[in-house]
Amino acid sequence: MSSAPRSPEIAPAQPAGRRSLGVGRVLIIVYAILAIGATSRAIYQIAAFWSRYPAARLPITLSALSGVIYILATVALLARGRAWYRVAWITISFELVGVLVIGTLSLVLPSIFAGPASVPDVAHGTVWSSYGVGYLFIPLVLPVLGMLWLRSRRAVVAEG
């Protein structure tokens, strides 16, 4: 009994792991871009404004914290194993809570997170102020997408 040859126009279905790998790569790239952006912003603000504008220290510190979170999330998403999977969940959950809390507080009590109006680089608050409006709301959407991707990877992590 011979089986009919496959038609060249019909490609076999791609395994789910390969499809999610592409989405995962995009997710990791966006996390890496935010890690670089938030960290470099915080370093610049610390160097330029920390000692001259004490009122700007809270937003600068929160921007630095978000940079650290984005760096950890990027590394955790790149790494393999159950421990890194947990680190990814923790950092991404912390990120989501941070965006929601700081985003809400920055709208309700904007003076807490805004630096001096005379210093445009600090006046707009943190990376997470107004739910990341200065970053096209990516800080609000990214942790949700990260959690969905991590959830889809749960079975792969459990096997390996």
C-alpha positions as CSV (number, residue, x, y, z in Angstrom):
1,M,0.0,0.0,0.0
2,S,1.5,3.3,-1.0
3,S,0.6,6.6,0.4
4,A,-0.2,9.4,-1.9
5,P,2.6,12.0,-2.2
6,R,2.1,15.2,-0.4
7,S,1.1,18.2,-2.4
8,P,4.0,20.8,-2.4
9,E,1.5,23.6,-1.8
10,I,0.4,22.2,1.5
11,A,3.0,22.5,4.3
12,P,2.7,20.4,7.4
13,A,1.4,22.3,10.4
14,Q,4.1,23.9,12.5
15,P,4.4,22.6,16.0
16,A,2.9,24.9,18.7
17,G,6.4,25.4,20.2
18,R,7.8,26.9,17.1
19,R,4.8,29.4,16.7
20,S,5.1,30.5,20.3
21,L,8.8,30.9,19.9
22,G,8.3,33.6,17.3
23,V,5.9,35.5,19.6
24,G,8.3,34.9,22.5
25,R,11.1,36.5,20.5
26,V,9.1,39.6,19.8
27,L,8.1,39.8,23.4
28,I,11.7,39.5,24.5
29,I,12.9,42.1,22.0
30,V,10.2,44.6,23.3
31,Y,11.3,43.9,26.9
32,A,14.9,44.4,26.0
33,I,14.1,47.7,24.3
34,L,12.2,48.9,27.4
35,A,15.0,47.7,29.6
36,I,17.5,49.8,27.7
37,G,15.1,52.8,27.5
38,A,14.1,52.9,31.1
39,T,17.6,52.2,32.4
40,S,19.3,54.7,30.2
41,R,16.6,57.3,31.1
42,A,17.2,56.7,34.8
43,I,21.0,56.8,34.5
44,Y,20.7,60.1,32.7
45,Q,18.3,61.5,35.2
46,I,20.4,60.5,38.2
47,A,23.5,62.0,36.6
48,A,21.8,65.2,35.5
49,F,19.1,66.0,38.1
50,W,19.5,63.9,41.3
51,S,21.5,66.4,43.4
52,R,19.9,69.6,41.9
53,Y,16.3,68.5,42.2
54,P,15.5,66.5,45.3
55,A,11.8,66.7,44.5
56,A,12.5,64.6,41.4
57,R,14.1,61.7,43.3
58,L,10.9,59.6,43.6
59,P,10.1,59.6,39.8
60,I,13.8,59.0,39.0
61,T,14.0,56.1,41.5
62,L,10.8,54.6,40.1
63,S,12.1,54.8,36.6
64,A,15.3,53.1,37.7
65,L,13.3,50.4,39.4
66,S,11.3,49.8,36.3
67,G,14.5,49.5,34.3
68,V,15.8,46.8,36.7
69,I,12.4,45.0,36.4
70,Y,12.6,45.1,32.6
71,I,16.2,43.8,32.7
72,L,15.3,40.9,35.0
73,A,12.2,40.1,33.0
74,T,14.3,40.1,29.8
75,V,16.9,37.8,31.3
76,A,14.2,35.5,32.8
77,L,12.3,35.2,29.5
78,L,15.6,34.4,27.7
79,A,16.7,31.8,30.2
80,R,15.3,28.2,30.6
81,G,14.2,26.2,33.5
82,R,11.6,26.3,36.3
83,A,13.5,28.8,38.4
84,W,13.8,31.4,35.6
85,Y,10.1,30.7,34.7
86,R,9.2,31.7,38.3
87,V,11.4,34.8,38.1
88,A,9.7,35.8,34.9
89,W,6.3,35.5,36.5
90,I,7.4,37.5,39.6
91,T,9.0,40.3,37.6
92,I,6.1,40.6,35.1
93,S,3.5,40.5,37.9
94,F,5.5,43.2,39.8
95,E,5.6,45.2,36.5
96,L,1.8,45.0,36.0
97,V,1.1,46.0,39.7
98,G,3.6,48.8,39.3
99,V,2.0,50.1,36.1
100,L,-1.5,49.9,37.6
101,V,-0.6,51.5,40.9
102,I,1.7,54.2,39.7
103,G,-0.5,54.8,36.6
104,T,-3.5,55.3,38.8
105,L,-1.8,57.4,41.4
106,S,-0.1,59.6,38.8
107,L,-3.6,60.5,37.5
108,V,-5.2,61.0,40.9
109,L,-2.2,62.7,42.6
110,P,0.0,63.9,39.8
111,S,2.2,66.0,42.0
112,I,3.7,63.0,43.7
113,F,5.3,61.5,40.6
114,A,6.0,64.6,38.6
115,G,9.3,66.3,38.8
116,P,9.8,70.1,38.5
117,A,8.0,71.6,35.5
118,S,11.2,73.5,34.6
119,V,12.9,70.2,33.9
120,P,11.1,68.5,31.0
121,D,13.2,65.3,31.3
122,V,11.7,64.7,34.8
123,A,8.5,66.6,34.7
124,H,6.5,63.8,33.1
125,G,7.1,61.4,35.9
126,T,8.1,57.8,35.6
127,V,8.1,55.2,32.9
128,W,4.8,53.9,34.4
129,S,3.1,57.3,34.9
130,S,-0.3,57.6,33.3
131,Y,0.0,53.9,32.5
132,G,3.0,54.4,30.3
133,V,1.5,57.1,28.0
134,G,5.0,58.4,27.2
135,Y,5.9,54.9,25.9
136,L,2.7,54.4,23.9
137,F,1.0,52.4,26.7
138,I,3.5,49.5,26.0
139,P,4.2,49.3,29.8
140,L,0.5,48.6,30.4
141,V,0.0,46.0,27.6
142,L,3.4,44.2,27.8
143,P,2.9,42.5,31.1
144,V,-0.5,41.2,30.1
145,L,1.0,39.8,26.9
146,G,4.0,38.4,28.9
147,M,1.7,36.6,31.3
148,L,-0.3,35.1,28.4
149,W,2.8,33.9,26.8
150,L,4.2,32.5,30.1
151,R,0.9,30.7,30.6
152,S,1.1,29.1,27.2
153,R,4.7,28.0,28.0
154,R,3.7,26.3,31.3
155,A,3.4,22.8,29.7
156,V,6.8,23.2,28.0
157,V,8.5,24.2,31.3
158,A,6.8,21.4,33.2
159,E,8.1,18.8,30.7
160,G,11.7,20.2,30.7
